[in-house]
């Protein structure tokens, strides 16, 4: 059986600092600096892996089957779903903690608590979102070093590697706390959905959820991306995302996803969705750094899968955003009626022309602005 105890370090290449001086070519100052940096990175990554993995990679896929009773196929599904490359039967890549984690979830399949399909879906969700979270946290620390300490990118990343071991305990507890809080919130929302449908004659099983869904993106972002340096463009995207996330949270909505200069959000009522949509257009329009945003928003039925939502209402909101004017919010006539019924006079509405939307057909559109509804209080 082959053993790959430290593939993370091996990816960094051979440790040049351990090569005897007689075997190394004469080093100039630049090469010496490079070697010192290499040695520092290797030490830092090694320390992080020792702290995180809590043991050597001593188990192969075959070992997990023999010693822990885990179906080798489930091991492969789990590992691939986390986003890691496939492994053969005999290479030792799993630690004791890996074996425990895989075995715990696989046991739920064996006992019939969850299906193999759910096993793969849960694993995939954990891999995707924890991978994004790891990237988010490390990049936040790097950005801190560059902005607050004036470090170059390489030095900021080295600082992040050196700092991570001190943050691990707090970060782990924050991840668990946030997960529990979010799970409780989603459980409460699911309970509310059940109560709303009880006694109403059932729901549309294809599109059972009624939600407000909206999209917002920055106008002429492609042109802007050609004019700004990379770090300046990153600052614009970060400012846009932070502004949107704050407004959506304060407005009682939830961010579904962001893709570059676009953000997608949900709200539980048409009036909350309208407040968020109008607030996004207003706030971004008043920001001297950001270009104006256009917002499309619709109220209707949809279905949810794996943190995303789908259905004709979602498609409608996306199409409305694509034809909205800069700094404006565009909705369809049905959504406008739902907003007015929920909060009469809260928002001003101006009928616009009927528009042929790709894949949808002719749609009566309405431009939405603030009426008597007060602005969100964004103060901390």
C-alpha positions in Angstrom: 0.0 0.0 0.0 1.4 3.4 -1.0 1.2 6.2 1.6 0.7 9.9 0.8 1.2 11.4 4.2 1.3 15.0 3.2 0.1 15.8 -0.3 -0.6 19.4 0.6 3.1 19.9 1.3 4.2 17.8 -1.7 2.3 20.1 -4.0 4.7 22.8 -3.0 7.6 20.9 -4.6 10.9 19.8 -3.1 12.2 21.6 -0.1 15.1 23.5 -1.6 16.2 24.8 1.8 17.3 21.2 2.7 19.6 20.8 -0.3 23.2 20.7 0.8 25.0 24.0 -0.1 27.6 22.1 -2.2 24.8 20.8 -4.5 23.2 24.3 -4.9 24.3 26.7 -7.5 25.6 30.1 -6.3 22.6 32.1 -5.2 22.1 35.7 -5.8 20.0 37.9 -3.5 16.8 37.2 -5.4 17.2 33.5 -5.3 18.0 33.6 -1.6 14.8 35.6 -0.9 12.8 33.1 -2.9 14.2 30.2 -0.9 13.5 31.9 2.4 9.9 32.6 1.3 9.5 29.0 0.2 10.7 27.6 3.5 8.4 30.0 5.4 5.4 28.8 3.3 6.2 25.2 3.8 6.5 25.6 7.5 3.2 27.5 7.7 1.2 25.1 5.5 2.6 22.2 7.5 1.6 23.7 10.8 -1.9 24.4 9.5 -2.4 20.9 8.1 -1.2 19.4 11.4 -3.7 21.5 13.3 -6.6 20.8 10.9 -6.1 17.2 10.0 -5.2 16.0 13.5 -3.3 13.0 12.4 -1.4 11.4 9.5 -3.0 10.0 6.4 -2.9 6.3 7.3 -6.1 4.8 5.8 -6.9 3.8 2.3 -10.3 3.2 0.8 -9.8 -0.5 1.4 -8.9 0.1 5.0 -12.1 2.0 5.6 -14.0 -1.0 4.2 -12.2 -3.5 6.3 -11.6 -1.6 9.5 -14.7 0.6 9.6 -17.2 -1.3 7.4 -17.7 1.6 5.0 -18.8 0.7 1.5 -15.9 1.7 -0.8 -18.4 3.3 -3.3 -19.8 5.5 -0.5 -16.3 6.6 0.4 -15.7 7.6 -3.3 -19.0 9.4 -3.5 -18.3 11.3 -0.3 -14.8 12.3 -1.2 -15.7 13.4 -4.7 -18.7 15.3 -3.4 -16.5 17.2 -1.0 -14.6 18.4 -4.1 -11.5 16.2 -3.8 -10.0 14.1 -6.6 -10.8 10.4 -6.8 -8.5 7.9 -5.0 -7.8 4.3 -5.6 -8.3 1.4 -3.2 -4.7 1.2 -1.8 -3.4 4.8 -1.5 -3.5 6.1 2.1 -5.1 9.5 2.0 -7.6 9.4 4.9 -6.8 10.3 8.5 -8.6 8.7 11.4 -10.9 11.8 11.6 -11.7 11.3 7.9 -12.6 7.7 8.5 -14.9 8.8 11.4 -16.6 11.5 9.4 -17.2 9.3 6.3 -18.3 6.4 8.5 -20.8 8.4 10.5 -22.7 9.6 7.4 -22.4 6.3 5.6 -23.9 4.6 8.7 -27.1 6.7 8.2 -27.4 5.1 4.8 -26.8 1.6 6.1 -29.4 2.1 8.8 -32.0 3.5 6.3 -32.2 7.0 7.9 -31.2 8.7 4.7 -31.0 7.4 1.1 -27.8 7.1 -0.9 -29.1 10.0 -3.0 -29.4 12.2 0.2 -26.0 11.1 1.3 -24.5 12.4 -2.0 -26.5 15.6 -1.9 -25.6 16.4 1.7 -21.9 15.7 1.0 -22.0 17.8 -2.1 -23.6 20.7 -0.2 -21.0 20.5 2.6 -18.2 20.4 0.2 -19.4 23.3 -1.9 -20.3 25.7 0.9 -17.4 24.8 3.2 -15.0 25.2 0.3 -16.5 28.7 -0.5 -16.4 29.6 3.2 -12.7 28.5 3.5 -11.9 30.7 0.5 -14.0 33.6 1.8 -12.3 33.6 5.2 -8.7 33.3 3.9 -9.3 36.0 1.3 -10.8 38.3 4.0 -7.6 37.9 6.1 -5.4 38.5 3.0 -7.4 41.6 2.1 -7.0 42.9 5.7 -3.2 42.6 5.4 -3.2 44.5 2.1 -5.5 47.3 3.2 -4.7 47.8 6.8 -1.0 46.9 6.8 0.0 47.9 3.3 1.4 44.5 2.4 1.9 43.2 -1.1 -0.2 40.2 -2.1 2.5 37.5 -1.3 3.3 39.0 2.1 -0.4 39.3 2.9 -0.9 35.6 2.0 2.1 34.6 4.1 0.6 36.6 7.0 -2.7 34.8 6.6 -0.9 31.4 6.7 0.9 32.4 9.9 -2.3 33.8 11.5 -4.7 30.9 10.8 -3.6 28.5 13.6 -4.5 31.3 16.1 -8.0 31.6 14.6 -9.0 28.0 14.2 -10.8 27.4 17.5 -12.8 30.6 17.2 -13.6 30.1 13.5 -14.8 26.5 14.1 -17.1 27.6 16.9 -18.5 30.4 14.7 -19.2 28.0 11.9 -21.2 25.6 14.2 -23.0 28.5 15.8 -24.0 30.0 12.5 -25.1 26.7 11.1 -27.3 26.0 14.0 -28.8 29.5 13.9 -29.5 29.3 10.1 -30.9 25.7 10.4 -33.3 27.0 13.2 -34.4 29.9 10.9 -35.0 27.6 8.0 -36.9 25.1 10.2 -39.2 27.9 11.4 -39.8 29.0 7.8 -40.7 25.4 6.8 -43.1 25.3 9.7 -44.7 28.5 8.5 -45.1 27.1 5.0 -46.9 24.0 6.4 -49.3 26.2 8.4 -50.1 28.5 5.5 -51.0 25.5 3.2 -53.1 23.6 5.9 -56.7 23.8 5.0 -56.3 25.6 1.7 -56.9 22.6 -0.5 -53.2 21.7 -1.0 -50.4 23.3 -2.9 -49.1 23.3 -6.4 -46.6 20.4 -6.2 -44.6 21.7 -9.1 -44.1 25.2 -7.7 -45.2 25.0 -4.0 -43.5 28.1 -2.6 -44.8 31.7 -2.9 -41.9 34.1 -2.8 -40.7 37.5 -4.0 -37.6 37.0 -6.1 -35.4 39.7 -7.5 -32.2 40.4 -9.4 -29.9 43.4 -9.3 -26.8 44.1 -11.4 -24.5 47.0 -12.1 -25.0 48.9 -15.3 -22.1 48.8 -17.8 -20.0 46.6 -15.6 -18.2 45.0 -18.5 -17.1 48.5 -19.7 -16.0 49.3 -16.2 -14.0 46.1 -15.9 -11.9 47.2 -18.8 -11.1 50.6 -17.3 -10.1 49.5 -13.7 -7.1 47.7 -12.4 -7.8 44.3 -10.8 -7.7 45.5 -7.2 -9.9 48.5 -8.0 -12.5 46.2 -9.7 -12.4 43.9 -6.8 -13.2 46.8 -4.5 -16.2 47.8 -6.6 -17.6 44.2 -6.6 -17.0 43.9 -2.9 -18.7 47.3 -2.2 -21.7 46.3 -4.3 -22.0 42.9 -2.6 -21.7 44.3 0.9 -24.3 47.0 0.2 -26.7 44.6 -1.3 -26.3 42.0 1.4 -26.9 44.6 4.1 -30.1 45.9 2.4 -31.4 42.5 1.8 -30.8 41.3 5.4 -32.3 44.5 7.0 -35.3 44.3 4.6 -36.1 40.8 5.8 -34.9 38.9 2.7 -32.2 36.4 1.9 -29.4 36.3 -0.6 -29.7 33.3 -2.9 -26.4 33.9 -4.8 -24.0 36.4 -6.3 -22.4 36.1 -9.7 -19.9 38.9 -10.2 -21.9 42.1 -10.5 -25.3 40.5 -10.0 -27.1 39.4 -6.9 -30.3 37.4 -6.5 -32.5 37.7 -3.5 -35.7 36.2 -2.0 -38.3 37.7 0.4 -41.4 36.1 1.9 -43.9 38.9 1.1 -44.5 41.1 -1.9 -44.1 44.3 0.2 -40.7 43.1 1.6 -39.5 42.3 -1.9 -40.6 45.7 -3.1 -38.8 47.4 -0.2 -35.6 45.5 -0.9 -35.8 46.2 -4.7 -36.4 49.9 -4.3 -33.8 50.3 -1.6 -31.2 48.6 -3.8 -31.8 51.0 -6.6 -31.9 54.0 -4.3 -28.8 53.2 -2.3 -26.6 52.2 -5.1 -27.8 55.1 -7.2 -26.6 57.5 -4.3 -23.2 55.8 -4.1 -20.6 57.9 -5.8 -18.3 54.9 -6.2 -20.8 52.5 -7.8 -22.4 52.7 -11.2 -26.3 52.6 -11.0 -28.1 49.3 -10.7 -31.1 48.0 -12.5 -33.5 45.7 -10.6 -36.0 43.2 -11.7 -38.5 41.8 -9.2 -41.5 39.4 -9.3 -44.0 37.8 -6.9 -45.2 34.3 -7.6 -44.7 30.5 -7.1 -41.5 28.6 -7.5 -39.7 25.6 -6.1 -36.5 25.3 -4.1 -33.6 22.9 -4.5 -30.2 22.9 -2.8 -30.2 26.6 -1.8 -31.5 27.9 -5.2 -35.0 28.6 -6.6 -36.5 27.8 -10.0 -39.6 28.3 -12.0 -41.4 30.8 -14.3 -41.5 33.5 -11.7 -37.7 33.4 -11.3 -37.3 33.5 -15.1 -39.6 36.5 -15.2 -37.7 38.4 -12.6 -34.4 37.8 -14.4 -35.8 39.0 -17.7 -37.3 42.1 -16.1 -33.9 43.0 -14.7 -32.3 42.7 -18.1 -34.7 45.3 -19.6 -34.9 47.7 -16.6 -33.6 51.2 -17.0 -30.4 52.2 -15.0 -31.3 53.1 -11.4 -34.9 51.7 -11.8 -37.0 48.8 -10.6 -39.2 47.0 -13.1 -42.0 44.6 -12.2 -44.8 42.9 -14.0 -48.5 44.0 -13.6 -49.4 41.0 -11.4 -46.6 41.8 -9.0 -47.5 45.4 -8.9 -51.1 44.5 -8.0 -49.8 42.2 -5.2 -47.6 44.9 -3.7 -50.5 47.5 -3.8 -52.9 45.0 -2.1 -50.3 44.2 0.6 -49.2 47.8 1.3 -51.6 50.4 -0.4 -49.7 53.6 -1.2 -46.4 52.2 0.0 -44.9 52.4 -3.4 -45.5 54.6 -6.5 -46.1 52.7 -9.7 -46.0 53.9 -13.3 -47.3 51.7 -16.1 -44.7 51.1 -18.8 -45.0 49.7 -22.2 -45.8 46.0 -22.8 -42.5 44.2 -23.5 -41.8 41.0 -25.4 -39.6 39.1 -23.0 -37.4 36.3 -24.4 -38.8 32.8 -23.6 -41.8 34.4 -21.8 -43.8 36.5 -24.3 -45.5 39.9 -23.9 -45.5 41.2 -20.4 -47.2 44.4 -19.0 -44.5 46.1 -17.1 -44.6 48.6 -14.2 -41.8 50.9 -12.9 -41.7 50.8 -9.1 -40.6 53.7 -6.9 -40.9 54.6 -3.3 -44.2 56.0 -2.1 -45.3 56.4 1.5 -43.2 53.5 2.7 -40.3 54.8 4.8 -36.7 54.0 3.9 -34.9 51.1 5.6 -33.0 52.1 8.7 -29.4 51.0 7.8 -27.8 52.3 11.0 -26.1 49.8 13.3 
